[in-house]
Amino acid sequence: MSDVLDKIRGSLIGGAAGDALGYAVEFNDEGTIFGRYGAGGIRSYSLEEGKARVSDDTQMTLFTAYAMICCAEERKEKGSAAAPRYYAAEAYLEWLMTQEGSYGTACGNYGNFEDPRETDGLIAVPLLRLPEIYAWRAPGNTCLSSLRTRRAQDHRIDSYIKDPVNPSKGCGGVMRAAPVGMIPWESIEEMDRESAEIAAITHGHSLGYLPAAVLTHVVHRLIFCPEQMTLRQIVEEARDTVTGIFAEDEHAGELARLINKAIALSESGGDDLDNIHALGEGWVGDQALAIALYCSLKYKEDFSEGLIASVNHMGDSDSTGAVTGNILGALVGYEALDQKWKDDLELREEILKTADRLYEAACL
């Protein structure tokens, strides 16, 4: 297996692992978490019918991945393609369809998604064949409402940033962004801008879409850059590049300061829970990113401990776990992940197939 493929697989599976670990305790206060699981908090999957269930974070991440796959395949076949943001918008509307209807109804409309004539124009046909994708896993109200608004309008517009659908800075933009960094780009600045545009499809506040660009930048560098860059150097480069591109944004400095705080806390030796409290709860994009950066930097040599630290708090545990898993999974690769994170993970085989297809479409 190539190193690039191993890292793509690691990032997607790592993100799903963090999502599943955190999903079991999302919406719980810390008294409940530590009372139920002990002083170390939740440290392994909580299974439901033998599976570690993933949330809407992993569902939407997979739809992002298929947007990148379709864009790359069209570019290969035709020599050019529309901007990735348009494939992402279409893919997210397909995800919305799964949340508004049933698997049986969808199969009735599309003939089990087997006839190309019936599925022409759909982005994520392999995902739409999966009953698990239709499961309601606490989808974010902002994503649902904003996609309904985009669907009712002409959703192919020049810039989602310039035409915001709402003022939300929720973490729904960053938690699904990692696949944008899993393909080659002509310039990393172009990728950062496009990642922000993709997040802005549903989140109109700059602290909702700029964190997505930072995450994408970090994941991309971990997968494709020379090994001599440390994780801290990559994070600092991502901070500087994204805030430089969006230097005129009034909140860019605020994001940079929170990233700096995450870096400093990761080297402080302090208690994880206290440090996470100092960064926020993760319900908004900049805080979810900062918590994930803190956990990734502190535990850059221990995927499991980083993942565990990222979910054992009273905030948006599945999203902070997912983003941490995206980063650390890209850093160490799939083969290095402990087997406990692979066993019993819902959709594991489909996630691996998605990673392989993304690699084949964009990197070969």
C-alpha positions in Angstrom: 0.0 0.0 0.0 1.3 3.4 -0.9 2.0 5.9 2.0 -0.5 8.4 0.6 -3.3 5.8 0.5 -2.4 4.6 4.0 -2.7 8.2 5.2 -6.0 8.8 3.4 -7.4 5.7 4.9 -6.0 6.6 8.3 -7.6 10.1 8.2 -11.1 8.8 7.2 -11.1 5.9 9.6 -9.5 8.0 12.3 -12.2 10.6 11.9 -15.0 8.0 12.1 -13.4 6.4 15.1 -13.3 9.7 17.0 -16.9 10.4 15.9 -18.1 7.0 17.1 -16.2 7.3 20.4 -17.6 10.8 21.1 -21.1 10.1 19.8 -21.7 7.9 22.8 -21.2 10.8 25.2 -22.3 13.8 23.2 -24.8 15.9 25.1 -23.6 14.3 28.4 -22.2 16.5 31.2 -18.8 15.5 32.7 -20.4 14.2 35.9 -22.3 11.7 33.8 -19.4 10.8 31.6 -16.9 10.1 34.4 -19.6 8.6 36.6 -20.5 6.0 33.9 -17.0 5.3 32.5 -14.7 6.0 35.5 -12.0 8.5 36.1 -10.4 8.0 32.7 -13.7 8.6 30.9 -14.8 6.7 27.8 -11.8 4.9 26.4 -13.3 2.3 24.0 -16.4 2.1 21.9 -19.8 1.9 23.4 -21.5 -0.7 21.1 -25.1 -0.7 20.0 -26.2 -4.0 18.5 -22.5 -4.9 18.1 -21.5 -1.7 16.3 -19.8 1.6 17.2 -22.4 4.0 15.6 -21.1 7.0 13.7 -23.0 10.3 13.6 -23.9 12.8 10.9 -20.2 13.9 11.0 -19.0 10.8 9.3 -22.0 10.7 7.0 -21.3 14.2 5.7 -17.6 13.5 5.5 -18.2 10.6 3.2 -20.4 12.8 1.0 -17.6 15.4 0.9 -15.3 12.6 -0.2 -17.6 11.6 -3.0 -17.8 15.2 -4.1 -14.0 15.2 -4.5 -14.1 11.8 -6.2 -16.6 13.0 -8.8 -14.7 16.2 -9.4 -11.4 14.3 -9.9 -13.0 11.7 -12.2 -14.6 14.3 -14.4 -11.4 16.2 -14.7 -9.6 13.0 -15.7 -12.3 12.1 -18.3 -13.0 15.5 -19.8 -9.8 17.5 -19.0 -11.7 20.0 -16.8 -14.4 20.1 -14.2 -16.6 22.5 -12.3 -15.3 24.0 -9.0 -15.3 21.3 -6.2 -17.8 23.5 -4.2 -20.5 22.7 -6.7 -20.0 18.9 -6.4 -20.0 19.4 -2.6 -23.3 21.3 -2.8 -24.9 18.5 -4.9 -23.5 15.8 -2.6 -24.8 17.5 0.6 -28.3 17.8 -1.0 -28.1 14.0 -1.5 -27.2 13.6 2.1 -30.2 15.8 3.0 -32.4 13.5 0.9 -31.3 10.6 3.1 -32.3 12.5 6.3 -35.7 13.4 4.9 -36.7 10.0 3.6 -36.2 6.3 4.1 -33.9 3.8 2.4 -36.9 2.0 1.0 -38.4 5.1 -0.5 -35.1 6.1 -2.1 -34.7 2.6 -3.6 -38.2 2.8 -5.0 -37.3 6.1 -6.7 -34.0 5.0 -8.1 -34.4 1.3 -8.6 -31.9 0.3 -5.9 -29.4 2.7 -7.5 -28.3 0.0 -10.0 -29.5 1.4 -13.3 -27.2 4.2 -14.5 -30.1 5.8 -16.4 -31.9 6.3 -13.1 -28.9 7.6 -11.1 -27.4 9.9 -13.7 -26.3 13.1 -12.1 -26.1 11.7 -8.6 -22.8 12.3 -6.8 -22.7 9.6 -4.1 -24.5 6.6 -5.5 -22.4 4.0 -3.5 -23.4 5.8 -0.3 -27.1 6.0 -1.3 -27.1 2.2 -1.5 -26.3 1.9 2.2 -29.3 1.6 4.7 -27.0 3.0 7.5 -26.6 6.3 5.7 -30.3 7.0 6.1 -30.1 6.6 9.9 -30.9 9.8 11.9 -27.8 10.4 13.9 -28.4 13.8 15.5 -27.9 15.8 12.3 -27.1 19.5 12.9 -30.1 21.8 12.6 -28.0 24.4 10.8 -26.9 21.9 8.1 -30.5 20.7 7.6 -32.1 24.2 7.4 -29.4 25.8 5.3 -29.4 22.9 2.8 -33.2 23.2 2.5 -32.7 26.9 1.8 -30.0 26.2 -0.8 -32.2 23.6 -2.5 -35.1 26.0 -2.8 -32.8 28.6 -4.5 -30.2 28.3 -7.3 -27.5 26.6 -5.3 -24.8 27.0 -8.0 -23.7 30.5 -7.2 -20.2 32.1 -7.7 -19.4 32.3 -4.0 -21.1 30.8 -1.0 -19.0 33.1 1.2 -20.3 36.2 -0.5 -23.9 34.9 -0.4 -24.2 33.5 3.1 -27.2 31.4 3.9 -27.0 32.3 7.7 -24.7 33.8 10.3 -23.8 30.5 11.8 -20.4 29.6 13.1 -21.3 26.1 14.2 -18.8 23.3 13.8 -20.8 21.6 11.0 -18.5 23.2 8.4 -15.3 21.9 9.8 -16.3 18.4 11.0 -16.9 17.2 7.4 -14.0 19.1 5.6 -11.1 16.7 5.8 -11.5 15.0 2.3 -10.9 18.3 0.6 -7.3 17.9 1.7 -7.0 14.3 0.5 -6.5 15.2 -3.2 -3.6 17.0 -5.0 -4.1 20.8 -5.7 -2.3 23.1 -8.0 -1.8 25.4 -5.0 -2.5 25.1 -1.4 -4.0 28.6 -1.3 -6.5 27.5 -3.9 -7.4 24.5 -1.7 -7.8 26.7 1.4 -10.1 29.1 -0.4 -12.2 26.2 -1.9 -12.5 24.5 1.5 -13.8 27.7 3.0 -16.3 28.0 0.2 -17.5 24.4 0.7 -18.0 25.0 4.5 -19.9 28.2 3.7 -22.5 26.3 1.8 -24.1 25.8 5.2 -22.3 28.1 7.6 -22.1 31.8 6.8 -20.0 33.1 9.7 -16.2 33.2 9.0 -15.6 31.3 12.2 -17.7 28.6 10.7 -15.8 28.3 7.4 -12.2 29.4 8.1 -11.6 26.5 10.5 -12.5 24.1 7.7 -9.7 25.7 5.6 -7.2 25.2 8.4 -8.2 21.6 8.9 -8.0 20.9 5.2 -4.6 22.5 5.0 -3.3 20.4 7.9 -4.6 17.1 6.6 -3.3 17.9 3.1 0.2 18.6 4.4 0.2 15.5 6.5 -0.7 13.3 3.5 1.4 14.9 0.8 4.2 17.1 2.3 7.8 16.1 3.0 8.3 14.4 6.3 10.7 17.1 7.6 7.7 19.4 8.6 6.6 18.8 12.1 2.9 18.8 13.0 3.4 22.1 14.9 5.0 23.6 11.8 2.1 22.4 9.6 -0.4 23.9 12.1 1.4 27.2 12.1 1.7 27.3 8.3 -2.1 26.5 8.1 -2.8 29.3 10.5 -0.7 31.9 8.7 -1.9 30.9 5.2 -5.6 30.9 5.9 -5.6 34.1 8.0 -3.4 35.7 5.3 -5.8 34.8 2.5 -8.7 36.1 4.6 -6.7 39.0 6.2 -9.5 41.4 5.7 -12.0 39.3 7.7 -12.6 40.8 11.1 -12.5 37.4 12.8 -9.3 36.0 11.2 -7.2 37.4 14.1 -9.5 35.8 16.6 -9.1 32.4 15.0 -5.3 32.9 14.9 -5.2 33.7 18.6 -7.2 30.6 19.5 -4.9 28.4 17.5 -1.9 30.0 19.3 -3.6 29.2 22.6 -4.1 25.6 21.5 -0.5 25.3 20.6 0.7 26.8 23.9 -1.6 24.6 26.0 -0.5 21.5 24.2 3.0 22.2 25.5 2.0 23.4 28.9 1.8 20.0 30.6 -1.6 21.0 32.1 -4.6 18.8 32.7 -6.4 17.9 29.5 -9.9 18.8 30.8 -8.8 22.1 32.1 -7.0 22.9 28.9 -10.0 21.9 26.8 -12.3 24.1 29.0 -9.9 27.0 28.2 -10.5 26.5 24.5 -14.3 26.1 24.6 -16.8 23.3 24.2 -16.5 22.7 20.5 -20.0 23.6 19.4 -18.7 26.3 17.1 -16.1 25.9 14.4 -13.1 27.7 15.8 -13.4 25.9 19.2 -13.9 22.4 17.7 -10.7 23.0 15.6 -8.8 24.4 18.6 -9.6 21.4 20.8 -8.7 19.0 18.0 -5.4 20.8 17.4 -4.6 20.8 21.1 -5.2 17.0 21.4 -3.4 16.2 18.1 -0.3 18.3 19.1 -0.1 17.0 22.6 -0.6 13.3 21.6 1.0 13.3 18.2 2.8 10.1 19.1 -0.2 8.4 20.6 -3.3 8.2 18.4 -5.4 6.5 21.1 -4.7 8.9 23.9 -5.3 11.9 21.6 -8.7 10.5 20.5 -9.7 9.7 24.1 -8.7 13.2 25.4 -10.7 14.8 22.5 -14.1 13.4 23.5 -14.0 13.3 27.3 -15.6 16.7 27.9 -19.1 18.2 28.2 -19.0 19.8 24.7 -19.5 18.6 21.1 -17.6 15.3 21.7 -18.3 13.6 18.4 -17.1 16.6 16.3 -14.0 17.2 18.4 -13.3 13.5 18.2 -13.9 13.4 14.5 -11.5 16.3 13.7 -8.8 15.0 16.0 -9.1 11.6 14.3 -8.8 13.2 10.9 -5.6 14.8 11.9 -3.9 12.1 13.9 -5.1 9.4 11.4 -3.5 11.3 8.6 -0.3 11.7 10.7 0.1 8.0 11.5 -1.8 6.2 8.8 -4.3 3.4 8.8 -1.9 0.5 9.4 -0.6 2.1 12.6 -4.1 2.5 14.2 -4.8 0.1 17.1 -7.1 -2.7 16.1 -9.7 -1.6 18.7 -10.5 1.4 16.6 -11.1 -0.7 13.5 -13.1 -3.5 15.0 -16.9 -3.0 15.2 -16.7 0.4 13.6 -19.9 1.1 11.6 -19.4 1.5 7.9 -15.7 0.6 8.2 -15.6 -1.3 4.9 -17.4 1.4 3.0 -15.1 4.1 4.5 -12.1 2.1 3.3 -13.7 1.7 -0.2 -14.3 5.4 -0.3 -10.6 6.1 0.7 -9.4 3.7 -2.0 -11.6 5.2 -4.7 -10.6 8.8 -3.7 -6.9 7.8 -4.1 -7.5 6.1 -7.4 -9.5 9.0 -8.8 -7.3 11.8 -7.6 -3.8 10.5 -7.0 -3.1 7.9 -9.8 
